[in-house]
Amino acid sequence: MSDDLSEATLAACMDRPFRTYPALLSTDADAIAWARAGAPAGAVVVADYQVAARGRGGLPWDVRPGRDLGFSLVLRPRLAPEREGWLYTVATSALADVLGEQATIEWPDEIQRARAMAAAVGIEVRLGGPTIKWAVVNVLIRDAEPPRGPLLGSVLQAIDARLAAAPAAVLADYVPLCRTIGRDVRVRLLGGATRLQGRALEVLEDGALVIEAEGGRRVPVRPQDISSIEGV
C-alpha cells in the first residue's frame, strides 16, 4: 500500500467510512456490494491499483499504481429515478472545482485540462421506489500528484457540496465550463441502432443534454441512455 493511501493517512484526511486496498479487482464492485449491505451515504472505496476498473457504460479504465487516483463513492441521493443523470453533472462539476481554473467539462463524464483527459466519472444506480435507492460514483483522476489522500478528501467534499446545492446554482457554474455545449455532436444511444446528430444547446436539471436535431427538433439525451458521443 502506498503511504499516501494508507488507513492512517486517509483517516487524517476525511471523516467518513472508507476502505482502502493496495490492489482490487475494482472499487466499483466492492462499493456496490457495500451499498447493497447497507453502506451509509458518503462511504468510499479506494485502491492504489485496480485490475478491471470501469467507467460510464463499462468503458475500461487504466488506474496506474502510484500515479492515478481511482475510487468509488456510495451515495443515497433523494433523486427521482429519471434524474439519475444529474449525478454526472454533480460529479464533473465537483472535479472541475478541485482540478482548477484550466479544467473544462466534456458532457457527460469527462474533465479535461489542455484538451487532454484529466478525470472521468462513471455512475452505477440502484432504482427502487420514488427515489434512487443508492448510487455508486466511480472516479478516475489521471496523474494525481502525491500525496493523494488530501486530493481524495477534497474531491469528496466537493461532490458533497455540489450534491447539496440547488440545481440552478450548479448549472450556472457548469455551463461555462462545458465545451460540449454549442458544438455539433453525434450521439449513439444504447443498443447501437439509434443515432442522433445536431447542435448541443444546454444541459437540464436531470443531466440531459438537449440536442437541436434536423428540422429544429430539440431532443434531450440522458447520460445513462448513451453509448457514445463525438464531435462532428
N, C-alpha and C positions, 0 to 999 in steps of 0.2 A: 504494500500500500504506500503510495506517495504521501509524504508527510503533510502536504497541503490539503489532502482529503481524508486525513485520519479522523477518528472519532473525537479526539481531543480538540483538534483544530476546528472541526465543524461545530462542536458544542459551544465553542467560544464565539462563533460567527452567527449563530441563529438559535432561536428559542422555539423549536418545533420538533416533532418526532421525525427521526431520519434513520436511514440505513445506508451504510457506505461499504463498498466492496473493492478489493483490488481488481477483480475481473468478474464478469457476469455475462450470461447469455444476452440479456437485455434488461435495462432498468424498467422498460415498459412492462414486460411480463411480470416482473417482481411487484411493480406498483399496482398492476391490475389485480393480482392475487391478494395483495394487501387491502386494496379498496373493497374487494368482494368480502374480505374477512372483517371489514369494519374500520379501516384506517380513517382517522379524522381528516377533515379538510386541512390542507397545509402540510401533510406528511410528504416526505421527499425521499427518493432513492437515487443514489449517485454511485457511479463506478468509474474507476480510472480507465478501464478498458471494457468494451462491450463486443462480444463475438458477433452478434446479429442485431445491431441497433437498427431501428426502423423509424422513418418519419411519416409524413402525411401519405395516406393511401398505401402504406407498406414500402415506400421508397427506401432503399438501403442507405444507411449512414455509415461512415467510417469514423469511429471515435478513437483517435490515436492516443495511447497512454502517455501521460506526462505533457501532452501538447494541447489537447482539446478538453472541453468540459461537456459531458453528456449526463443528463439527469431526467427524472420523471417526477412530476408533482401531482399529488392527488387533490382534487377539488370536489366540493359538493355545492355547486352554484345553484341559486334559485333562479333558474332559467327555464322557460318553456322549451320543450324538445325541439321545436322548429328554430330556436335561436342558438343551437349548439355552435354554429359557425362564428358567433360573436366571440367565442373563446380564442379564435385565431387573431382577431383584431386586438383583443386584450393582451395576448402574449407577445405579439410582434411589436405592439406599442411599448410594452414594458422593456423589451430587449433594446429597442431603439433608444429609450430613455437612458439605459445603462451604457450602451456602446458609444454614445457621444454624438456630437454635432454632425459628424460626417455620415452617420447612419441613415440609410434610406430603406424603404419597405417595398418589396415586390409581393403584391397580393397573390395568394393568401398567406404564405407560410415562410417567407424568406426575408432576412435582413442583409443588406449589402453595405460595404464600405469600399470606395474606389471601384465600383462596378463589379466587385467580387463578393461571393457569399461569405458573410461573417457569422451568420447564425441561421438556424432553421427551427421550425416548430411542427409538431405532429400532435393531433388530438385523438384520443380514444374516449368514447362516451357510452355509458350505460343508461338507456332510456327506461322509463317506467313511471306511470302516474302523471300528474300535471306538470312536474318539473323533472329535470335531469337528475337521475339518482346519484351518479358520480361521474367525474371526468378525470382522465389522466393526461396531463400536458407534458409531452416529450420535447426536450430542448437539446439542441447541439450548438455549442459555441466553438468556432474554429480558432485555433491559435490563441488559446486563453493563456495569458501570461500568469505564471505563478506569482504569488500564492492564489490558487483557485478557490479556496474556501471563502474568502471575503467577496469574491465575484459572485459565487453562488448565492451567498446571503443577500447581496444587493439585488440580484435578479428576482429572487423570491419575494423580497419586499416590494419591488416594482410591480410584479404581477398582482400581488395582493391589493396594491393601491389602485391599479387600473381596473381591477375587477370590482372594486367598491365604488368607483367613480361613476357619475352619470354618463350614459352613452354619448350624449351630445358633447360633453367635455372631452371624452376620449377621441371622438371623431374629429373634433376641432384641431387636435394635435396630430392625429393620424393622417388626415387628408393631405396636408402639405408635404408629408414625408413619403407618401405612396406614389412611386414612379409609374405604377400601372395605370393610374387614373389619367385620362387624356390621350392614351395610346390606343392604336388599333391592335386587337388581340384575336387569337383563335383559341377557343376552348373546346376540349373534348370531354364529354360527360362520361360518367362511369358506365361501363358496358361497351364503350368504344365505338358504337354506331352513330351516336348523335354528336354533331359538331356545330359550334356557333361561332360566328365571326362578326366583329364590329368594333365600335369605339367604346372603351371603358369610360363610364361617366361619373360614377360615385359608388361609395360603399354605404350600405344600410345598417340599421341597428341590429340586424340578425347576422351581420358579417357578409352578406351577399354583395357581389359586385354587379352593378347594373350595366348592361351592355346594350348600346344602341345598334341594333341589327338592321338588316336590309329592310327598306320601307319605313324606317324610323321607329320600328318596334323597340320598346325598352324591355329587356329581358333580365330579371335578376337571377344570378347564378350563385349558389351557395358553395362554400369551400368543401363541405362534406359530399357534394354531388359531382365533383370534377375529377377527371383522371389526369389531365394535363392542361397547361395554359402556356402560350408562347406569343411573342410579338410578331406582327406581320408588317 
